[in-house]
Amino acid sequence: MTFKRFFVLILLTVGVLAVWQILATVLLSFGTPFWLVSITFLPAITAWWLLARVVRKGG
């Protein structure tokens, strides 16, 4: 994996985690149970996995 692809993967990972953190904060502030908020992290994990595959394959 080239440095550029690795850097893109890191940026995308940070972006996905930042979006989830904002979503989780908003949901928790409205009194949503933590177990329900934790389920919202599954799409973030899936997105990260798909992004990692795309970066690894080179496009």
PyMOL Python script that loads the backbone (N, CA, C, O; Angstrom):
from pymol import cmd

cmd.read_pdbstr("""\
ATOM      1  N   MET A   1       0.851  -1.171   0.000  1.00  0.00           N
ATOM      2  CA  MET A   1       0.000   0.000   0.000  1.00  0.00           C
ATOM      3  C   MET A   1       0.903   1.243   0.000  1.00  0.00           C
ATOM      4  O   MET A   1       1.823   1.362   0.809  1.00  0.00           O
ATOM      5  N   THR A   2       0.621   2.139  -0.907  1.00  0.00           N
ATOM      6  CA  THR A   2       1.418   3.356  -0.978  1.00  0.00           C
ATOM      7  C   THR A   2       1.044   4.298   0.163  1.00  0.00           C
ATOM      8  O   THR A   2       0.005   4.154   0.807  1.00  0.00           O
ATOM      9  N   PHE A   3       1.922   5.258   0.383  1.00  0.00           N
ATOM     10  CA  PHE A   3       1.663   6.223   1.455  1.00  0.00           C
ATOM     11  C   PHE A   3       0.394   7.018   1.180  1.00  0.00           C
ATOM     12  O   PHE A   3      -0.363   7.323   2.101  1.00  0.00           O
ATOM     13  N   LYS A   4       0.160   7.354  -0.087  1.00  0.00           N
ATOM     14  CA  LYS A   4      -1.026   8.143  -0.433  1.00  0.00           C
ATOM     15  C   LYS A   4      -2.303   7.378  -0.080  1.00  0.00           C
ATOM     16  O   LYS A   4      -3.228   7.953   0.495  1.00  0.00           O
ATOM     17  N   ARG A   5      -2.359   6.111  -0.413  1.00  0.00           N
ATOM     18  CA  ARG A   5      -3.545   5.302  -0.093  1.00  0.00           C
ATOM     19  C   ARG A   5      -3.709   5.151   1.413  1.00  0.00           C
ATOM     20  O   ARG A   5      -4.820   5.208   1.940  1.00  0.00           O
ATOM     21  N   PHE A   6      -2.589   4.956   2.093  1.00  0.00           N
ATOM     22  CA  PHE A   6      -2.634   4.838   3.548  1.00  0.00           C
ATOM     23  C   PHE A   6      -3.157   6.133   4.168  1.00  0.00           C
ATOM     24  O   PHE A   6      -3.978   6.096   5.084  1.00  0.00           O
ATOM     25  N   PHE A   7      -2.685   7.271   3.673  1.00  0.00           N
ATOM     26  CA  PHE A   7      -3.115   8.571   4.175  1.00  0.00           C
ATOM     27  C   PHE A   7      -4.605   8.784   3.930  1.00  0.00           C
ATOM     28  O   PHE A   7      -5.315   9.283   4.803  1.00  0.00           O
ATOM     29  N   VAL A   8      -5.078   8.409   2.748  1.00  0.00           N
ATOM     30  CA  VAL A   8      -6.506   8.526   2.432  1.00  0.00           C
ATOM     31  C   VAL A   8      -7.327   7.651   3.381  1.00  0.00           C
ATOM     32  O   VAL A   8      -8.370   8.080   3.874  1.00  0.00           O
ATOM     33  N   LEU A   9      -6.870   6.448   3.633  1.00  0.00           N
ATOM     34  CA  LEU A   9      -7.580   5.551   4.548  1.00  0.00           C
ATOM     35  C   LEU A   9      -7.652   6.143   5.954  1.00  0.00           C
ATOM     36  O   LEU A   9      -8.691   6.072   6.610  1.00  0.00           O
ATOM     37  N   ILE A  10      -6.555   6.721   6.408  1.00  0.00           N
ATOM     38  CA  ILE A  10      -6.539   7.346   7.733  1.00  0.00           C
ATOM     39  C   ILE A  10      -7.525   8.515   7.784  1.00  0.00           C
ATOM     40  O   ILE A  10      -8.283   8.645   8.746  1.00  0.00           O
ATOM     41  N   LEU A  11      -7.518   9.367   6.751  1.00  0.00           N
ATOM     42  CA  LEU A  11      -8.438  10.505   6.725  1.00  0.00           C
ATOM     43  C   LEU A  11      -9.894  10.053   6.698  1.00  0.00           C
ATOM     44  O   LEU A  11     -10.738  10.632   7.382  1.00  0.00           O
ATOM     45  N   LEU A  12     -10.191   9.027   5.915  1.00  0.00           N
ATOM     46  CA  LEU A  12     -11.559   8.531   5.844  1.00  0.00           C
ATOM     47  C   LEU A  12     -11.992   7.912   7.171  1.00  0.00           C
ATOM     48  O   LEU A  12     -13.137   8.073   7.594  1.00  0.00           O
ATOM     49  N   THR A  13     -11.079   7.211   7.817  1.00  0.00           N
ATOM     50  CA  THR A  13     -11.388   6.619   9.116  1.00  0.00           C
ATOM     51  C   THR A  13     -11.704   7.703  10.142  1.00  0.00           C
ATOM     52  O   THR A  13     -12.685   7.606  10.880  1.00  0.00           O
ATOM     53  N   VAL A  14     -10.872   8.724  10.179  1.00  0.00           N
ATOM     54  CA  VAL A  14     -11.103   9.829  11.115  1.00  0.00           C
ATOM     55  C   VAL A  14     -12.434  10.512  10.802  1.00  0.00           C
ATOM     56  O   VAL A  14     -13.172  10.882  11.715  1.00  0.00           O
ATOM     57  N   GLY A  15     -12.739  10.678   9.521  1.00  0.00           N
ATOM     58  CA  GLY A  15     -14.004  11.301   9.126  1.00  0.00           C
ATOM     59  C   GLY A  15     -15.207  10.493   9.563  1.00  0.00           C
ATOM     60  O   GLY A  15     -16.169  11.041  10.101  1.00  0.00           O
ATOM     61  N   VAL A  16     -15.155   9.188   9.334  1.00  0.00           N
ATOM     62  CA  VAL A  16     -16.270   8.315   9.731  1.00  0.00           C
ATOM     63  C   VAL A  16     -16.451   8.344  11.248  1.00  0.00           C
ATOM     64  O   VAL A  16     -17.577   8.426  11.737  1.00  0.00           O
ATOM     65  N   LEU A  17     -15.354   8.279  11.985  1.00  0.00           N
ATOM     66  CA  LEU A  17     -15.454   8.307  13.446  1.00  0.00           C
ATOM     67  C   LEU A  17     -15.971   9.651  13.951  1.00  0.00           C
ATOM     68  O   LEU A  17     -16.728   9.700  14.920  1.00  0.00           O
ATOM     69  N   ALA A  18     -15.569  10.731  13.303  1.00  0.00           N
ATOM     70  CA  ALA A  18     -16.039  12.059  13.722  1.00  0.00           C
ATOM     71  C   ALA A  18     -17.541  12.198  13.503  1.00  0.00           C
ATOM     72  O   ALA A  18     -18.253  12.719  14.362  1.00  0.00           O
ATOM     73  N   VAL A  19     -18.018  11.733  12.359  1.00  0.00           N
ATOM     74  CA  VAL A  19     -19.456  11.806  12.076  1.00  0.00           C
ATOM     75  C   VAL A  19     -20.227  10.960  13.081  1.00  0.00           C
ATOM     76  O   VAL A  19     -21.269  11.388  13.577  1.00  0.00           O
ATOM     77  N   TRP A  20     -19.729   9.766  13.387  1.00  0.00           N
ATOM     78  CA  TRP A  20     -20.421   8.921  14.353  1.00  0.00           C
ATOM     79  C   TRP A  20     -20.415   9.555  15.740  1.00  0.00           C
ATOM     80  O   TRP A  20     -21.411   9.479  16.460  1.00  0.00           O
ATOM     81  N   GLN A  21     -19.309  10.176  16.116  1.00  0.00           N
ATOM     82  CA  GLN A  21     -19.242  10.800  17.439  1.00  0.00           C
ATOM     83  C   GLN A  21     -20.258  11.929  17.563  1.00  0.00           C
ATOM     84  O   GLN A  21     -20.897  12.075  18.605  1.00  0.00           O
ATOM     85  N   ILE A  22     -20.411  12.721  16.518  1.00  0.00           N
ATOM     86  CA  ILE A  22     -21.411  13.793  16.532  1.00  0.00           C
ATOM     87  C   ILE A  22     -22.814  13.198  16.635  1.00  0.00           C
ATOM     88  O   ILE A  22     -23.635  13.659  17.428  1.00  0.00           O
ATOM     89  N   LEU A  23     -23.084  12.166  15.824  1.00  0.00           N
ATOM     90  CA  LEU A  23     -24.393  11.510  15.863  1.00  0.00           C
ATOM     91  C   LEU A  23     -24.674  10.922  17.243  1.00  0.00           C
ATOM     92  O   LEU A  23     -25.770  11.082  17.779  1.00  0.00           O
ATOM     93  N   ALA A  24     -23.687  10.246  17.813  1.00  0.00           N
ATOM     94  CA  ALA A  24     -23.872   9.637  19.130  1.00  0.00           C
ATOM     95  C   ALA A  24     -24.127  10.694  20.195  1.00  0.00           C
ATOM     96  O   ALA A  24     -24.972  10.503  21.069  1.00  0.00           O
ATOM     97  N   THR A  25     -23.410  11.798  20.130  1.00  0.00           N
ATOM     98  CA  THR A  25     -23.603  12.871  21.106  1.00  0.00           C
ATOM     99  C   THR A  25     -25.011  13.440  21.021  1.00  0.00           C
ATOM    100  O   THR A  25     -25.658  13.674  22.042  1.00  0.00           O
ATOM    101  N   VAL A  26     -25.479  13.660  19.806  1.00  0.00           N
ATOM    102  CA  VAL A  26     -26.831  14.194  19.621  1.00  0.00           C
ATOM    103  C   VAL A  26     -27.874  13.204  20.137  1.00  0.00           C
ATOM    104  O   VAL A  26     -28.795  13.587  20.857  1.00  0.00           O
ATOM    105  N   LEU A  27     -27.726  11.940  19.768  1.00  0.00           N
ATOM    106  CA  LEU A  27     -28.696  10.935  20.210  1.00  0.00           C
ATOM    107  C   LEU A  27     -28.707  10.791  21.730  1.00  0.00           C
ATOM    108  O   LEU A  27     -29.772  10.707  22.342  1.00  0.00           O
ATOM    109  N   LEU A  28     -27.523  10.764  22.334  1.00  0.00           N
ATOM    110  CA  LEU A  28     -27.462  10.629  23.790  1.00  0.00           C
ATOM    111  C   LEU A  28     -28.030  11.856  24.494  1.00  0.00           C
ATOM    112  O   LEU A  28     -28.603  11.739  25.577  1.00  0.00           O
ATOM    113  N   SER A  29     -27.878  13.025  23.891  1.00  0.00           N
ATOM    114  CA  SER A  29     -28.417  14.232  24.521  1.00  0.00           C
ATOM    115  C   SER A  29     -29.942  14.232  24.528  1.00  0.00           C
ATOM    116  O   SER A  29     -30.559  14.912  25.348  1.00  0.00           O
ATOM    117  N   PHE A  30     -30.553  13.472  23.617  1.00  0.00           N
ATOM    118  CA  PHE A  30     -32.009  13.363  23.596  1.00  0.00           C
ATOM    119  C   PHE A  30     -32.508  12.203  24.450  1.00  0.00           C
ATOM    120  O   PHE A  30     -33.700  11.899  24.449  1.00  0.00           O
ATOM    121  N   GLY A  31     -31.606  11.558  25.175  1.00  0.00           N
ATOM    122  CA  GLY A  31     -32.005  10.500  26.092  1.00  0.00           C
ATOM    123  C   GLY A  31     -32.119   9.122  25.456  1.00  0.00           C
ATOM    124  O   GLY A  31     -32.748   8.228  26.022  1.00  0.00           O
ATOM    125  N   THR A  32     -31.519   8.944  24.292  1.00  0.00           N
ATOM    126  CA  THR A  32     -31.539   7.635  23.637  1.00  0.00           C
ATOM    127  C   THR A  32     -30.689   6.655  24.449  1.00  0.00           C
ATOM    128  O   THR A  32     -29.597   7.015  24.887  1.00  0.00           O
ATOM    129  N   PRO A  33     -31.164   5.432  24.658  1.00  0.00           N
ATOM    130  CA  PRO A  33     -30.363   4.450  25.405  1.00  0.00           C
ATOM    131  C   PRO A  33     -29.028   4.169  24.706  1.00  0.00           C
ATOM    132  O   PRO A  33     -28.939   4.167  23.478  1.00  0.00           O
ATOM    133  N   PHE A  34     -28.000   3.933  25.515  1.00  0.00           N
ATOM    134  CA  PHE A  34     -26.664   3.736  24.947  1.00  0.00           C
ATOM    135  C   PHE A  34     -26.605   2.536  24.011  1.00  0.00           C
ATOM    136  O   PHE A  34     -25.911   2.583  22.995  1.00  0.00           O
ATOM    137  N   TRP A  35     -27.325   1.454  24.335  1.00  0.00           N
ATOM    138  CA  TRP A  35     -27.271   0.264  23.479  1.00  0.00           C
ATOM    139  C   TRP A  35     -27.796   0.586  22.089  1.00  0.00           C
ATOM    140  O   TRP A  35     -27.308   0.035  21.102  1.00  0.00           O
ATOM    141  N   LEU A  36     -28.788   1.474  21.997  1.00  0.00           N
ATOM    142  CA  LEU A  36     -29.329   1.856  20.699  1.00  0.00           C
ATOM    143  C   LEU A  36     -28.341   2.733  19.935  1.00  0.00           C
ATOM    144  O   LEU A  36     -28.192   2.608  18.720  1.00  0.00           O
ATOM    145  N   VAL A  37     -27.673   3.614  20.658  1.00  0.00           N
ATOM    146  CA  VAL A  37     -26.655   4.456  20.028  1.00  0.00           C
ATOM    147  C   VAL A  37     -25.504   3.591  19.516  1.00  0.00           C
ATOM    148  O   VAL A  37     -24.958   3.853  18.444  1.00  0.00           O
ATOM    149  N   SER A  38     -25.136   2.565  20.276  1.00  0.00           N
ATOM    150  CA  SER A  38     -24.020   1.712  19.856  1.00  0.00           C
ATOM    151  C   SER A  38     -24.349   0.952  18.573  1.00  0.00           C
ATOM    152  O   SER A  38     -23.449   0.641  17.793  1.00  0.00           O
ATOM    153  N   ILE A  39     -25.626   0.650  18.346  1.00  0.00           N
ATOM    154  CA  ILE A  39     -26.023  -0.012  17.098  1.00  0.00           C
ATOM    155  C   ILE A  39     -25.754   0.899  15.900  1.00  0.00           C
ATOM    156  O   ILE A  39     -25.458   0.415  14.807  1.00  0.00           O
ATOM    157  N   THR A  40     -25.856   2.216  16.101  1.00  0.00           N
ATOM    158  CA  THR A  40     -25.611   3.140  14.989  1.00  0.00           C
ATOM    159  C   THR A  40     -24.158   3.111  14.541  1.00  0.00           C
ATOM    160  O   THR A  40     -23.835   3.621  13.468  1.00  0.00           O
ATOM    161  N   PHE A  41     -23.269   2.520  15.351  1.00  0.00           N
ATOM    162  CA  PHE A  41     -21.864   2.444  14.964  1.00  0.00           C
ATOM    163  C   PHE A  41     -21.614   1.351  13.930  1.00  0.00           C
ATOM    164  O   PHE A  41     -20.591   1.374  13.246  1.00  0.00           O
ATOM    165  N   LEU A  42     -22.533   0.394  13.807  1.00  0.00           N
ATOM    166  CA  LEU A  42     -22.340  -0.694  12.842  1.00  0.00           C
ATOM    167  C   LEU A  42     -22.212  -0.198  11.402  1.00  0.00           C
ATOM    168  O   LEU A  42     -21.327  -0.670  10.690  1.00  0.00           O
ATOM    169  N   PRO A  43     -23.060   0.740  10.935  1.00  0.00           N
ATOM    170  CA  PRO A  43     -22.847   1.258   9.580  1.00  0.00           C
ATOM    171  C   PRO A  43     -21.502   1.961   9.424  1.00  0.00           C
ATOM    172  O   PRO A  43     -20.910   1.934   8.346  1.00  0.00           O
ATOM    173  N   ALA A  44     -21.019   2.590  10.490  1.00  0.00           N
ATOM    174  CA  ALA A  44     -19.709   3.241  10.416  1.00  0.00           C
ATOM    175  C   ALA A  44     -18.607   2.206  10.231  1.00  0.00           C
ATOM    176  O   ALA A  44     -17.671   2.426   9.463  1.00  0.00           O
ATOM    177  N   ILE A  45     -18.713   1.087  10.923  1.00  0.00           N
ATOM    178  CA  ILE A  45     -17.732   0.010  10.759  1.00  0.00           C
ATOM    179  C   ILE A  45     -17.804  -0.548   9.346  1.00  0.00           C
ATOM    180  O   ILE A  45     -16.771  -0.797   8.725  1.00  0.00           O
ATOM    181  N   THR A  46     -19.003  -0.743   8.836  1.00  0.00           N
ATOM    182  CA  THR A  46     -19.180  -1.244   7.470  1.00  0.00           C
ATOM    183  C   THR A  46     -18.601  -0.268   6.458  1.00  0.00           C
ATOM    184  O   THR A  46     -17.931  -0.678   5.510  1.00  0.00           O
ATOM    185  N   ALA A  47     -18.854   1.017   6.654  1.00  0.00           N
ATOM    186  CA  ALA A  47     -18.316   2.025   5.735  1.00  0.00           C
ATOM    187  C   ALA A  47     -16.794   2.015   5.764  1.00  0.00           C
ATOM    188  O   ALA A  47     -16.154   2.107   4.716  1.00  0.00           O
ATOM    189  N   TRP A  48     -16.210   1.903   6.950  1.00  0.00           N
ATOM    190  CA  TRP A  48     -14.755   1.862   7.053  1.00  0.00           C
ATOM    191  C   TRP A  48     -14.208   0.631   6.335  1.00  0.00           C
ATOM    192  O   TRP A  48     -13.197   0.718   5.638  1.00  0.00           O
ATOM    193  N   TRP A  49     -14.859  -0.500   6.500  1.00  0.00           N
ATOM    194  CA  TRP A  49     -14.411  -1.731   5.856  1.00  0.00           C
ATOM    195  C   TRP A  49     -14.461  -1.590   4.336  1.00  0.00           C
ATOM    196  O   TRP A  49     -13.525  -1.982   3.638  1.00  0.00           O
ATOM    197  N   LEU A  50     -15.564  -1.027   3.826  1.00  0.00           N
ATOM    198  CA  LEU A  50     -15.682  -0.834   2.378  1.00  0.00           C
ATOM    199  C   LEU A  50     -14.641   0.151   1.864  1.00  0.00           C
ATOM    200  O   LEU A  50     -14.044  -0.072   0.810  1.00  0.00           O
ATOM    201  N   LEU A  51     -14.421   1.231   2.594  1.00  0.00           N
ATOM    202  CA  LEU A  51     -13.406   2.198   2.188  1.00  0.00           C
ATOM    203  C   LEU A  51     -12.019   1.564   2.183  1.00  0.00           C
ATOM    204  O   LEU A  51     -11.216   1.823   1.288  1.00  0.00           O
ATOM    205  N   ALA A  52     -11.744   0.741   3.176  1.00  0.00           N
ATOM    206  CA  ALA A  52     -10.449   0.063   3.233  1.00  0.00           C
ATOM    207  C   ALA A  52     -10.268  -0.860   2.030  1.00  0.00           C
ATOM    208  O   ALA A  52      -9.174  -0.941   1.472  1.00  0.00           O
ATOM    209  N   ARG A  53     -11.319  -1.546   1.633  1.00  0.00           N
ATOM    210  CA  ARG A  53     -11.226  -2.424   0.460  1.00  0.00           C
ATOM    211  C   ARG A  53     -10.970  -1.629  -0.807  1.00  0.00           C
ATOM    212  O   ARG A  53     -10.155  -2.022  -1.641  1.00  0.00           O
ATOM    213  N   VAL A  54     -11.680  -0.492  -0.950  1.00  0.00           N
ATOM    214  CA  VAL A  54     -11.509   0.339  -2.144  1.00  0.00           C
ATOM    215  C   VAL A  54     -10.088   0.883  -2.206  1.00  0.00           C
ATOM    216  O   VAL A  54      -9.450   0.853  -3.258  1.00  0.00           O
ATOM    217  N   VAL A  55      -9.595   1.382  -1.073  1.00  0.00           N
ATOM    218  CA  VAL A  55      -8.243   1.939  -1.046  1.00  0.00           C
ATOM    219  C   VAL A  55      -7.222   0.844  -1.330  1.00  0.00           C
ATOM    220  O   VAL A  55      -6.250   1.076  -2.048  1.00  0.00           O
ATOM    221  N   ARG A  56      -7.430  -0.335  -0.780  1.00  0.00           N
ATOM    222  CA  ARG A  56      -6.487  -1.432  -0.976  1.00  0.00           C
ATOM    223  C   ARG A  56      -6.442  -1.870  -2.437  1.00  0.00           C
ATOM    224  O   ARG A  56      -5.377  -2.215  -2.949  1.00  0.00           O
ATOM    225  N   LYS A  57      -7.592  -1.860  -3.110  1.00  0.00           N
ATOM    226  CA  LYS A  57      -7.641  -2.291  -4.507  1.00  0.00           C
ATOM    227  C   LYS A  57      -7.204  -1.187  -5.463  1.00  0.00           C
ATOM    228  O   LYS A  57      -7.007  -1.435  -6.652  1.00  0.00           O
ATOM    229  N   GLY A  58      -7.053   0.015  -4.955  1.00  0.00           N
ATOM    230  CA  GLY A  58      -6.559   1.096  -5.792  1.00  0.00           C
ATOM    231  C   GLY A  58      -7.624   1.812  -6.581  1.00  0.00           C
ATOM    232  O   GLY A  58      -7.328   2.358  -7.644  1.00  0.00           O
ATOM    233  N   GLY A  59      -8.835   1.832  -6.110  1.00  0.00           N
ATOM    234  CA  GLY A  59      -9.862   2.605  -6.800  1.00  0.00           C
ATOM    235  C   GLY A  59     -11.051   1.789  -7.012  1.00  0.00           C
ATOM    236  O   GLY A  59     -12.033   2.265  -7.582  1.00  0.00           O
TER     237      GLY A  59
END
""", "prot")
cmd.dss("prot")
cmd.show_as("cartoon", "prot")
cmd.util.cbc("prot")
cmd.orient("prot")
